[in-house]
Amino acid sequence: MRGWEEKSSKELVLRLLNILDELDLAVMHMKEGVEPKDLQEGIEMIQKNLLSALESAGLRKIEPVGQPFDPSRHEAVEKIQGSSGRVDIVVKELRTGYLFRGQVLRPSMVKVELATKEPSDGGKEDE
């Protein structure tokens, strides 16, 4: 491993260790009977810190809702027929997808509204 790669990995591991400490503290407080609202706030803070650490290493969330369906970034696990539109649109994210340094690491699992089909006359026109 090159020096800069090792330094980068070490920095990420140190950030993750801080998050592990936060999780340990949350578990300890949970065992002590902390209020559910306080526990929720603590877990949300840990989630935010974990995402921040991963983003610093090059991770980005895919934001699919409202976007045209892209099979290279999205995995359609549910489809509904649309009532308007010419392209398939992502209407709900079921599992977050991620990019790592611009490349798809894991596609988003999504619900897709299918484009409406153009009425077909069987390829014949009235003359």
N, C-alpha and C positions, 0 to 999 in steps of 0.2 A: 504494500500500500504506500502510495506517495505521501510525502509529508503534509501537503495541503489537504489531502483526502482524510488522513488520520486526524488532523486538527479539526476539520469540519465534523467528522463523525464523533469525536470527543465532545465538541461543543453541543451537538444534538443530544448525546447521551446524558450530559450534565443537565440540560434543560428537562429531559425526560425524568431524571432522578428527582428533580424538584417537584414534578407533577406526581411521581410515585409517593413522595413525602406527603403531598396534599391528600392523596387518596388514603394513605395510612391514617392521617388525622381524621378524615371523614368517617372511616370505619370505626375508629376509636370513639368519636362523638356519637355515632349511631348506637354503639353498644351502651353508651352512657344515657341514652334516651333523649337525645337532642330533639327539638321540635321539628316536625316534618318540613315546615317552610324553611327553616334555617338549613336543614340538610339539603333541600332542593337547591337553595342559593349556592351552597358550597359546591355541590356537584356541577352546577352550571358554570361556576368559576373554573373548576378543574377542566371541564370540557373546553372552555374558551382558551385556557392556557395550553392544553394539549394541541388544539388546532393551530394556535399561534406558533408553537414549537415546530410542528410539521410543516406549516407554511414557510417558516424560515429555511427549511431544508428543500423547498421547491414544490410542495404539495399545494394544489388548488382545487376547490370544489367546482364541479360542473354545475352550472345553473340552467337546468333544462326546461323548466316550466315556461310555457308561452313561446318556446322556440320550435322551429321545424324539426321533425324527427330526423335524427342522423344516426344510422345504424353503427357508425364507427364510434359514437359517443354514448348511445342510448341502447338499452335492451328493453324492447317492448314486451311486457309481461301481461298487459291487459290492453284491449282495444275496444273502442266504441265507435259507432258510425256517427260521423259529423253531419250537421245540417247545413253547413256553409263552408266555404274555403276550398282552395285548390291544392293545398299541401297538407300532409299529415302534421298535426301539432301535438306537442307534449302538453297534457293538461294536469298531470299529477306526478310527483316524484315519490316512488315507493321505497327506494334505497339510494342514498347519496352516491354519486360517482365522483371520481377524482382524476385529476391530471397530475403527473409528476414531471416537472420541468418541460411542460408543453405536450407530453405524450400521455395518452389514456392509460392510466394505471388500472382503473376499474370503471366500467361503464355504469351510468345511472340506470336503475331499474325504473321504468316509467309506464304510465298509462297514456295511451295515444288516442287522440280523436282523429279518425280517418277522414281524408278529404272526400268531398262529395263526388260521386261519379257523374260524369257528363252523360246526359241522355243520349242513347245510341239509337240510330235509325237503321241499323244493320248495314251501314255503309252505302245506302242507296239514297239518292236525292230525288225529289219530285221534279219532273221536267215538264 
